Amino acid sequence: LRIESYEKVLTHNLANLRTTLGEDSPELIKYLGLLYSIRNLPTSRDEIHHRQTQVEFIKRLLWELYSKNSRVREFIDENLKLFNGQQGNPESFCHLEEVLSEQHFRLSFWKVATEEINYRRFFNINELICVRQEDENVFSHYHSLLKKLCTEGIVDGLRVDHVDGLYEPNEYLKKLRELTTSGYIVVEKILQPKEPLPGFWPVEGTTGYDALYWINQVFVMRKNQRAFDRLYQSFTGLKERYHTLFYKAKRHIIEHEMMGDMDNLAMLLKGLSGKMRYSRDFTIYGLKEALVEFLSHLPVYRTYIDHVHYRAFDKLVIERTIEQAKLQRPELGHELQFIFNVLTLSPEAVTGATEEVFHFIKRLQQFTGPLMAKGFEDTLLYVYNRLLSLNEVGGSPEIFGVTLREFHEFMKKRASSWPLSMNATSTHDTKRGEDIRARLNVLSEMPALWQRCVLKWSKTNERFKTTLKTLKVPDANEEYFIYQTLIGSFPFQDEIDETYIKRIKEYLLKSLRESKVHTSWVNPDHAYEEAVMKFLDGVLKNRAFLKDFLRVKNMVAFYGML
């Protein structure tokens, strides 16, 4: 709390304390002196250090009075009880509301941030407030311990997590390189299959998601893609193309979890449009809709445009994304063209507003990474279930396998450009471990057998489904997800215990809520979730199913080990 707001609590019914202690009491004189100090704290920026000293003194004196004088303690405790209010009595919280109204923050229900927010946060987690590492003082303060560890030779290398969330990634990495001198630095950067790591970054490479993608894809039988497409579409009834689902997932996140952030970006863009004659009449609504459209189509985590660098790859991505957005929403053509002009630093957009343009671009680039993570990783990867081994962080589920030639071309280029980059097959963020992915990849080699199994199992387990309103639970897409999950995770010894069942249920609940189709973390449908768990219980107790399932699982597990 602001130290100034202490006064409301400490002066409430002050006359009672005067009477209790007596006007000549040394404790009362100290108490009144404390109140005087609170009222006369310096407020100018130039006196900030003096203010901090004063605040520390006030708190020490207050604690001394509270801890050593029982009458002062009783008086303050009574006031605190009064100010804290009484549950069930709304009027009793008026005092607390007054105190809270004087703070530099406003307490609000957590869902408010989905539509209104005035600070940056980690993804959509309100409690994790972002730190402005682009500020030199902030960087120095937060990296003081790290600098000490590097200087003393205790730390040899650094892994930079969530590099896409930085306002100026390149500048940050340059400062980090100066701090670590000859240290080893890798960045957690998720690249699309043909996306290059910025060559001007002073790092040794990535943490290995790019290697993970190619290593996994090479074990998928590419020639069987159409067979899997037919099976997945016919069994689930899901006819929408992958790119449509991708677009819808990102748009859903914007509209239901990040609209407050989008409003802030739209206001920045509106400020730019007002400076130029040809864009002055664009409305905030039109600009926001155009931004939403552009961001929903953007296929990469972010671009890396700054005052010094502008990659050809980034410009190509922007051009293609704007083209897609215009096809989807032709009525926003002018607004989308304005966004294109800004992002490509067109003279008509930049002249007279260079710094404002770069500020907007950098803020926009900070937003696209979290949007991609929530829309792609935490939504789409639980919706598009054609082959779950492809649904991985750093992956591209629409691509069904790569050739050996493509794999070796990638590895050759990587060895040449980033020879010290890390290889990874699993991390703290991957959706599945290597063993499960290895098993599921085997399915790509036996589409006919897999199809017969899925259809047979679905028929065998039909009686365990629950009808809620007109919907059978789980739906076919979720059922298909369950069979793959069981094939990938079922123990080698063919026996399951309560621990396995508990973990599968927890994972299934997570997948249901992440998909945001019938339930979600924000608005959970407990009846639906319980019906899915009931189905899973029935499946795991169905002897006819288990007999056939275990035969197939053992074969898949054997080849998966190879």
C-alpha positions in Angstrom: 0.0 0.0 0.0 1.0 3.6 -0.5 2.5 4.9 2.7 0.2 7.9 2.5 -2.8 5.7 2.8 -1.7 4.4 6.2 -3.0 7.7 7.6 -6.7 6.7 7.1 -6.2 3.6 9.2 -4.0 5.2 11.8 -6.2 8.3 12.3 -9.6 6.6 12.4 -11.1 7.3 15.9 -7.9 9.0 16.9 -9.7 10.8 19.7 -10.0 7.4 21.5 -6.3 6.9 21.4 -5.7 10.4 22.8 -7.9 9.6 25.7 -6.4 6.2 26.3 -2.8 7.4 26.2 -3.2 10.9 27.6 -2.2 14.1 25.8 1.2 14.3 27.5 2.1 10.6 26.8 5.5 10.2 25.1 3.9 7.4 23.0 1.1 9.7 21.7 3.7 12.4 20.8 5.6 9.8 18.9 2.4 8.6 17.2 1.4 12.1 16.2 4.9 12.8 14.9 4.7 9.7 12.8 1.4 11.0 11.3 3.1 14.3 10.6 5.9 12.6 8.8 3.5 10.6 6.6 1.6 13.9 5.6 4.9 15.6 4.7 6.7 13.0 2.7 8.6 14.5 -0.3 6.9 13.7 -3.6 9.3 15.1 -6.3 11.4 12.7 -8.4 14.6 14.5 -7.3 13.9 13.6 -3.7 13.1 9.9 -4.3 16.1 8.6 -2.2 15.2 11.0 0.7 11.6 9.7 0.5 12.7 6.1 0.7 14.8 6.9 3.8 11.8 8.6 5.4 9.4 5.7 4.6 11.8 3.2 6.2 12.0 5.4 9.3 8.2 5.7 9.5 7.7 1.9 9.3 10.4 1.3 11.9 8.8 3.8 14.3 5.3 2.4 13.7 6.5 -1.2 14.4 8.2 0.0 17.6 5.0 1.6 18.8 2.9 -1.3 17.8 5.1 -4.0 19.3 6.0 -2.3 22.6 2.8 -0.5 23.6 -0.3 -2.8 24.1 -2.8 0.2 24.0 -1.4 1.4 20.6 -1.5 -2.2 19.4 -5.1 -2.7 20.5 -6.1 0.6 18.8 -4.5 -0.3 15.5 -5.8 -3.9 15.6 -9.4 -2.6 16.1 -9.0 -0.2 13.2 -7.6 -3.0 11.0 -10.5 -5.2 11.8 -12.9 -2.4 11.0 -11.2 -1.6 7.7 -11.0 -5.2 6.6 -14.8 -5.4 6.7 -17.2 -8.2 7.5 -18.2 -10.9 5.0 -21.9 -10.7 4.2 -22.1 -7.0 5.1 -21.3 -5.0 2.0 -21.5 -1.6 3.7 -18.7 -2.7 6.1 -16.2 -2.5 3.2 -16.5 1.2 2.6 -13.4 2.1 4.6 -11.4 -0.5 2.7 -12.6 0.8 -0.6 -11.4 4.3 0.4 -8.0 3.0 1.1 -7.8 1.0 -2.1 -8.9 4.0 -4.1 -5.8 5.8 -3.1 -3.4 3.2 -4.5 -1.4 3.3 -7.7 -3.2 0.1 -8.8 -6.8 -1.0 -9.0 -7.9 -4.4 -7.8 -10.2 -6.0 -10.4 -11.7 -9.4 -11.1 -9.1 -11.4 -13.1 -11.4 -11.8 -16.1 -11.4 -8.0 -16.7 -7.9 -8.3 -18.1 -9.3 -10.2 -21.1 -11.0 -7.0 -22.3 -9.2 -4.2 -20.4 -5.6 -4.0 -19.3 -3.0 -1.2 -18.9 0.2 -3.2 -18.5 2.1 -6.0 -20.2 2.0 -9.5 -18.8 3.4 -12.9 -19.5 1.0 -14.4 -22.0 -2.4 -14.1 -20.4 -1.3 -14.6 -16.7 -2.2 -11.4 -14.9 0.1 -11.9 -11.9 3.3 -12.1 -14.1 4.0 -8.5 -14.9 6.6 -7.9 -17.7 9.8 -6.1 -16.9 11.2 -3.5 -19.3 14.6 -4.9 -20.0 15.2 -2.3 -22.7 15.7 0.2 -19.9 19.4 0.3 -19.1 18.9 0.7 -15.4 16.4 -2.2 -15.3 18.8 -4.4 -17.2 21.7 -3.6 -15.0 19.7 -4.2 -11.8 18.2 -7.5 -12.9 21.4 -8.9 -14.3 23.8 -7.9 -11.5 23.9 -11.4 -10.0 24.2 -13.0 -13.4 27.1 -10.6 -14.2 28.8 -11.6 -10.9 28.4 -15.3 -11.6 29.8 -15.0 -15.2 32.7 -12.8 -14.1 33.7 -15.4 -11.4 33.5 -18.2 -13.9 30.7 -20.0 -12.1 28.4 -19.8 -15.1 29.7 -20.7 -18.6 26.5 -20.5 -20.7 23.1 -19.0 -20.8 19.7 -20.1 -22.1 17.5 -17.1 -22.9 13.9 -18.2 -22.4 11.0 -16.4 -24.3 13.3 -14.2 -26.3 10.3 -13.2 -28.5 8.8 -11.2 -25.6 11.6 -8.6 -25.6 11.0 -5.1 -26.9 14.4 -5.2 -28.7 15.7 -8.8 -28.7 18.9 -8.0 -30.6 19.9 -5.1 -28.3 19.2 -7.3 -25.3 21.4 -10.1 -26.7 24.2 -7.7 -27.4 24.1 -6.5 -23.8 24.0 -10.0 -22.6 27.0 -10.9 -24.8 29.0 -7.9 -23.3 28.0 -9.2 -19.9 29.2 -12.8 -20.4 32.2 -12.0 -22.7 33.1 -15.4 -24.1 30.1 -17.3 -22.6 27.9 -19.7 -24.5 24.4 -18.3 -25.3 21.4 -20.0 -26.9 17.9 -18.7 -27.3 14.6 -20.5 -26.9 13.4 -19.6 -30.4 10.7 -21.5 -32.1 11.1 -21.4 -35.9 8.8 -22.4 -38.6 10.3 -25.1 -41.0 11.8 -22.6 -43.5 12.2 -19.7 -41.1 15.9 -18.6 -40.5 17.2 -17.6 -37.1 18.2 -13.9 -37.3 21.8 -14.1 -38.5 22.8 -10.8 -36.7 22.0 -12.2 -33.2 25.2 -12.6 -31.1 24.4 -16.2 -30.0 25.5 -19.7 -30.7 22.1 -20.9 -31.8 18.8 -22.1 -30.5 17.8 -24.5 -27.7 16.9 -27.1 -30.3 13.2 -27.0 -31.2 14.2 -26.8 -34.9 16.2 -30.0 -34.5 13.3 -31.7 -32.7 10.9 -30.9 -35.5 13.1 -32.4 -38.2 14.2 -35.4 -36.2 10.6 -36.3 -35.4 9.3 -35.6 -38.9 11.8 -37.9 -40.6 10.2 -40.9 -38.8 6.7 -40.2 -40.2 5.8 -42.0 -43.4 5.0 -39.2 -45.8 3.4 -41.3 -48.5 0.5 -42.2 -46.1 -0.7 -38.6 -45.6 -3.8 -39.0 -47.7 -4.8 -42.2 -46.0 -4.6 -40.4 -42.6 -6.5 -37.4 -43.9 -9.3 -39.6 -45.1 -9.5 -41.5 -41.8 -9.3 -38.4 -39.7 -12.0 -36.5 -41.7 -14.4 -39.5 -42.0 -14.1 -40.5 -38.3 -14.3 -37.1 -36.8 -16.4 -35.3 -39.4 -13.9 -32.5 -39.2 -13.9 -30.9 -42.7 -12.2 -27.6 -42.0 -8.7 -27.2 -43.4 -5.7 -26.9 -41.1 -5.1 -23.3 -41.9 -8.7 -22.4 -41.2 -8.4 -24.0 -37.7 -5.1 -22.2 -37.2 -6.8 -18.9 -38.0 -9.8 -19.6 -35.8 -7.6 -20.6 -32.8 -5.6 -17.4 -32.9 -8.7 -15.3 -33.4 -10.4 -17.0 -30.5 -7.5 -16.2 -28.2 -7.6 -12.5 -29.2 -11.3 -12.2 -28.7 -11.6 -14.1 -25.5 -8.3 -13.7 -23.7 -6.3 -10.8 -25.1 -8.7 -8.2 -26.3 -7.4 -5.7 -23.7 -3.9 -6.0 -25.2 -5.4 -5.6 -28.7 -7.2 -2.4 -27.7 -3.8 -1.0 -26.5 -2.2 -1.8 -29.8 -5.1 -0.4 -31.8 -4.8 2.9 -29.8 -1.1 3.1 -30.8 -2.0 2.5 -34.4 -4.9 5.1 -34.3 -2.3 7.6 -33.0 -0.2 6.9 -36.1 -3.1 7.1 -38.5 -4.1 10.5 -37.2 -0.7 12.0 -38.2 -1.2 11.3 -41.9 -3.6 12.8 -44.3 -4.6 9.7 -46.2 -5.3 7.6 -43.0 -6.7 10.2 -40.6 -10.3 9.1 -41.1 -9.7 5.4 -40.2 -11.8 4.6 -37.1 -10.4 2.8 -34.1 -12.9 0.0 -34.8 -11.7 -0.5 -38.4 -8.0 -0.4 -37.4 -8.6 -2.9 -34.6 -10.5 -5.3 -36.8 -7.7 -5.1 -39.4 -5.1 -5.8 -36.7 -7.0 -8.8 -35.5 -7.2 -10.1 -39.0 -3.5 -9.6 -39.7 -2.4 -11.2 -36.4 -4.8 -14.2 -36.8 -3.2 -15.0 -40.2 0.5 -14.4 -39.1 2.2 -17.8 -39.5 5.3 -17.1 -37.4 5.9 -16.2 -33.7 7.3 -12.8 -34.6 9.3 -10.6 -36.9 12.5 -8.8 -35.9 12.2 -5.3 -37.3 14.2 -2.5 -35.6 16.1 0.7 -36.4 19.0 -1.3 -37.9 17.7 -4.6 -39.3 14.9 -5.5 -41.7 15.2 -9.0 -43.0 13.8 -10.0 -46.4 12.1 -13.0 -44.7 10.2 -10.7 -42.4 9.0 -8.5 -45.3 7.9 -11.6 -47.2 5.9 -12.9 -44.2 4.2 -9.5 -43.8 3.3 -9.3 -47.5 1.8 -12.8 -47.6 -0.1 -12.3 -44.3 -1.6 -9.0 -45.5 -2.6 -10.7 -48.8 -4.4 -13.5 -46.9 -6.1 -11.0 -44.6 -7.4 -8.9 -47.6 -8.8 -12.1 -49.1 -10.6 -12.9 -45.9 -11.8 -9.4 -45.2 -11.8 -7.3 -48.4 -13.9 -4.6 -46.7 -10.8 -3.9 -44.5 -8.5 -3.4 -47.5 -7.6 0.2 -46.8 -6.9 -0.4 -43.1 -4.8 -3.5 -43.9 -2.8 -1.5 -46.5 -2.1 1.1 -43.9 -0.8 -1.6 -41.5 1.3 -2.9 -44.4 2.8 0.5 -45.0 3.6 1.0 -41.3 5.2 -2.5 -41.0 7.2 -2.1 -44.1 8.4 1.4 -43.2 6.8 3.0 -46.2 7.9 6.7 -46.5 4.2 7.8 -46.5 3.7 6.1 -43.1 7.0 6.9 -41.5 7.7 10.5 -42.5 7.4 12.8 -39.4 6.6 9.9 -37.1 9.6 7.6 -37.2 10.0 6.9 -33.5 6.2 6.4 -33.0 6.2 3.9 -35.9 9.1 1.9 -34.5 7.5 1.9 -31.1 4.3 0.5 -32.5 6.2 -2.1 -34.5 8.2 -3.2 -31.5 5.1 -3.4 -29.2 3.2 -5.4 -31.9 6.1 -7.8 -32.3 6.1 -8.3 -28.5 2.4 -9.3 -28.7 2.6 -11.8 -31.6 4.7 -14.4 -29.7 2.3 -14.8 -26.8 -0.6 -14.9 -29.3 1.1 -17.7 -31.3 1.9 -19.6 -28.1 -1.7 -19.5 -26.8 -3.4 -19.9 -30.2 -1.2 -22.6 -31.7 0.5 -24.4 -28.8 -2.3 -24.2 -26.3 -5.3 -24.4 -28.5 -4.8 -25.7 -32.0 -2.5 -28.6 -30.9 -5.5 -29.9 -28.9 -8.0 -29.5 -31.8 -6.2 -30.8 -34.9 -5.6 -34.5 -33.9 -4.7 -36.2 -37.2 -1.4 -37.6 -35.8 -0.6 -36.5 -32.3 3.2 -37.0 -32.6 3.2 -34.0 -35.0 1.4 -31.8 -32.5 4.5 -30.4 -30.9 6.0 -27.1 -29.8 8.1 -26.1 -32.7 6.2 -28.4 -35.0 3.9 -28.0 -38.0 1.1 -30.6 -37.7 -0.1 -29.9 -41.3 3.2 -31.3 -42.6 3.1 -35.1 -42.6 6.7 -36.2 -42.7 9.8 -35.1 -44.5 12.1 -36.9 -46.9 15.6 -38.0 -45.9 17.0 -35.6 -48.5 15.1 -32.7 -46.9 16.3 -33.8 -43.4 20.0 -33.9 -44.5 19.7 -30.6 -46.3 18.4 -29.0 -43.1 21.1 -30.5 -41.0 23.8 -29.5 -43.4 22.7 -25.9 -43.5 22.4 -25.9 -39.7 25.9 -27.3 -39.2 27.2 -24.6 -41.5 25.3 -21.6 -40.1 24.9 -22.5 -36.4 27.4 -25.3 -35.6 27.1 -24.8 -31.9 23.3 -24.8 -31.8 21.7 -27.3 -29.4 19.8 -30.4 -30.4 16.7 -31.4 -28.5 14.2 -34.2 -28.5 12.2 -33.1 -25.5 12.0 -30.0 -23.2 10.0 -28.7 -20.3 7.5 -27.3 -22.9 7.0 -30.2 -25.3 3.6 -31.8 -25.3 4.9 -35.4 -25.3 8.1 -37.3 -24.5 10.2 -39.0 -27.1 8.9 -42.5 -26.4 5.2 -41.6 -27.0 6.1 -39.7 -30.2 8.1 -42.8 -31.4 5.1 -45.0 -30.9 2.7 -42.7 -32.6 5.0 -42.3 -35.5 4.7 -46.0 -36.1 1.0 -45.5 -36.8 1.9 -43.5 -39.9 3.3 -46.7 -41.4 0.1 -48.7 -40.9 -2.9 -46.6 -41.9 -5.1 -49.5 -42.9 -4.6 -51.4 -39.6 -5.0 -48.2 -37.6 -8.3 -47.4 -39.4 -9.7 -50.8 -38.7 -8.7 -50.5 -35.1 -10.2 -47.1 -34.5 -13.5 -48.0 -36.1 -13.7 -51.3 -34.2 -12.8 -49.7 -30.9 -15.3 -46.9 -31.4 -18.1 -49.4 -31.9 -17.0 -51.5 -28.9 -16.9 -48.5 -26.6 -20.0 -46.7 -28.0 -22.1 -47.8 -24.9 -19.9 -45.8 -22.6 -20.8 -42.5 -24.2 -23.2 -40.0 -22.5 -25.7 -37.9 -24.4 -25.8 -34.3 -23.1 -28.6 -32.5 -24.8 -28.1 -33.7 -28.4 -24.4 -34.3 -28.2 -22.7 -37.6 -27.6 -19.8 -37.2 -25.2 -16.9 -37.4 -26.0 -17.2 -36.2 -29.5 -15.4 -38.2 -32.2 -12.3 -35.9 -32.3 -11.8 -36.3 -28.6 -12.3 -40.1 -28.9 -9.7 -40.2 -31.6 -7.4 -38.2 -29.3 -8.0 -40.7 -26.5 -7.1 -43.8 -28.6 -3.8 -42.2 -29.7 -3.0 -41.2 -26.2 -3.5 -44.7 -24.9 -1.5 -46.3 -27.7 1.4 -43.9 -26.9 1.4 -44.1 -23.1 0.1 -47.5 -22.1 2.7 -49.3 -19.9 4.8 -52.0 -21.5 3.7 -54.6 -18.9 0.1 -54.3 -20.1 -1.2 -53.4 -16.6 -2.3 -50.1 -15.3 -2.7 -48.8 -11.8 -4.5 -45.9 -10.1 -1.5 -43.7 -10.7 -1.7 -44.2 -14.5 -5.4 -43.7 -14.5 -5.1 -40.5 -12.5 -2.4 -39.1 -14.8 -4.4 -39.9 -17.9 -7.5 -38.2 -16.5 -5.5 -35.1 -15.5 -4.0 -35.0 -19.0 -7.3 -35.6 -20.7 -8.9 -32.8 -18.6 -6.1 -30.5 -19.7 -6.5 -31.3 -23.4 -10.3 -30.8 -23.2 -9.9 -27.3 -21.6 -7.0 -26.3 -23.8 -9.0 -27.1 -27.0 -11.7 -24.7 -25.8 -14.4 -26.5 -27.8 -16.8 -27.9 -25.2 -15.1 -26.6 -22.0 -12.2 -24.4 -21.1 -10.1 -23.1 -18.1 -12.1 -19.8 -18.2 -15.6 -21.4 -18.4 -15.3 -25.1 -17.4 -18.3 -27.4 -18.2 -18.0 -29.9 -15.4 -20.9 -32.0 -16.6 -19.2 -32.5 -20.0 -15.8 -33.2 -18.4 -17.3 -35.8 -16.0 -19.0 -37.5 -19.0 -15.6 -37.8 -20.8 -14.0 -39.3 -17.6 -16.9 -41.7 -17.4 -16.2 -42.8 -21.0 -12.5 -43.3 -20.2 -13.3 -45.4 -17.1 -15.6 -47.6 -19.3 -12.9 -48.0 -22.0 -10.2 -49.0 -19.5 -12.5 -51.7 -18.0 -13.8 -53.0 -21.3 -12.1 -56.5 -21.6 -13.1 -56.9 -25.2 -11.5 -53.6 -26.1 -8.4 -54.2 -24.0 -7.7 -57.6 -25.5 -7.6 -56.2 -29.1 -6.0 -52.9 -28.0 -3.1 -54.6 -26.1 -2.3 -56.7 -29.2 -1.9 -53.6 -31.3 -0.2 -51.6 -28.6 2.5 -54.2 -28.1 3.3 -54.3 -31.8 3.4 -50.5 -32.0 5.5 -50.3 -28.9 8.0 -52.9 -30.3 8.6 -50.9 -33.5 8.5 -47.7 -31.6 11.5 -48.9 -29.5 13.4 -49.7 -32.7 
